[in-house]
Amino acid sequence: MTGMPLNEMAMTTASLPELTTGRLLSSWHLDVPALLLVLVLGTLYGWGVLRLRRRDEPWPVARTATFALLGLGTLVVATMSALAVYDHALFWPAAVQNVLLDLIAPLGLALGDPLHLAVRALPERASGRVRRAMTGRVVRLLTFPLVSTALVLATELTVYFTPYFATALRLGWLHELMYLHLLLAGTLFVVPVLTHEGALPAWCTHPVRAALVFVDGIIDAVPGIVVMTHGTLIAGAWYLHHAPPWDPDVHHDQQLGGGAMISIAELVALPFLLAILVQWARTERAQSVALDRRLETELVPAAPAPGQTADEDRVRPWWETEDNEVAQRIRRQHG
């Protein structure tokens, strides 16, 4: 659709039927670049899981399901559902598309932990390359929490408040590039925070990550607020020219888009924060178990006193075995 001349595009968007709940669920179109990306990501992830299973190494089914359904599924919905069919006629489907790509899809992909899977599934030499890439200067800079948060915010503001978005509506290749741009910006923040690999500085403990996610949830609402309250139409020339006859109120359309952006940004913050808290609890539990095992192997029971068996010493109260003022006072009280 986006490669058509403007007059033909206007006729196409004007001929779109009214967007009802039924059409929102049943309208689809094929986006070849997006489909190729989904197939490549799904194939690589599936190969990694299969490789682990062949070595009889476990990989949680929940991670695979989340990666496929929430991650790749969101990519498909954002680029090929009714949101993509109507994004050139109405602003709010385009706004929902974009927030799905830079918030929901990265969260789904990150919960699948593809970095940890790659490190475990790849041969030792290739696995080392992945780890070195994650700790390289450029990657460290881009995934540094404050930098990656700023990148997400800057990406959304650039999309809506520069000619980027309006130009992408006219040029198909730039529209696809914008999809990828949004996805990468969100991934740079979410994946390092949730991965089991050491992709963040040592000071980014789980409490710090939880605080960062909380702050990020507040920041993610900023673009939606600005879009909703902005007095000037975003890509106004385009949407005024292509507004369908059954929904001609372009200003109301933009307000709907901004409201949807705020709602989705706030909704995604809760599961993101819960994922961090679950990881935190599991890490604490694993550390406790490891400490208990270490204590069991390193601590040697004290030798019993002369003329006393180990069993007798175990059952006697502490005030009978220790020689201090408190123990002596208790022994005197008990006669």
Stockholm file with secondary structure:
# STOCKHOLM 1.0

chainA/1-335         MTGMPLNEMAMTTASLPELTTGRLLSSWHLDVPALLLVLVLGTLYGWGVLRLRRRDEPWPVARTATFALLGLGTLVVATMSALAVYDHALFWPAAVQNVLLDLIAPLGLALGDPLHLAVRALPERASGRVRRAMTGRVVRLLTFPLVSTALVLATELTVYFTPYFATALRLGWLHELMYLHLLLAGTLFVVPVLTHEGALPAWCTHPVRAALVFVDGIIDAVPGIVVMTHGTLIAGAWYLHHAPPWDPDVHHDQQLGGGAMISIAELVALPFLLAILVQWARTERAQSVALDRRLETELVPAAPAPGQTADEDRVRPWWETEDNEVAQRIRRQHG
#=GR chainA/1-335 SS CTTSCHHHHHHHHHTSCCCCHHHHHHCCCCCHHHHHHHHHHHHHHHHHHHHHHHTTCCCCHHHHHHIIIIIIHHHHHHHHSHHHHHTTTCHHHHHHHHHIIIIIHHHHHHHTCHHHHHHHHSCHHHHHHHHHHHTSHHHHHHHSHHHHHHHHHHHHHHHHHSTHHHHHHHCHHHHHHHHHHHHHHHHHHHHHHHCSSCCSCTTCCHHHHHHHHHHHHHHHHHHHHHHHHCSSCTTHHHHHHHCCTTCCCHHHHHHHHHHHHHHHHHHHHHHHHHHHHHHHHHHHHHHHHHHHHHHHHHCCCCCCCTTCCHHHHHHSCHHHHCCSHHHHHHHHHTC
#=GC SS_cons         CTTSCHHHHHHHHHTSCCCCHHHHHHCCCCCHHHHHHHHHHHHHHHHHHHHHHHTTCCCCHHHHHHIIIIIIHHHHHHHHSHHHHHTTTCHHHHHHHHHIIIIIHHHHHHHTCHHHHHHHHSCHHHHHHHHHHHTSHHHHHHHSHHHHHHHHHHHHHHHHHSTHHHHHHHCHHHHHHHHHHHHHHHHHHHHHHHCSSCCSCTTCCHHHHHHHHHHHHHHHHHHHHHHHHCSSCTTHHHHHHHCCTTCCCHHHHHHHHHHHHHHHHHHHHHHHHHHHHHHHHHHHHHHHHHHHHHHHHHCCCCCCCTTCCHHHHHHSCHHHHCCSHHHHHHHHHTC
//
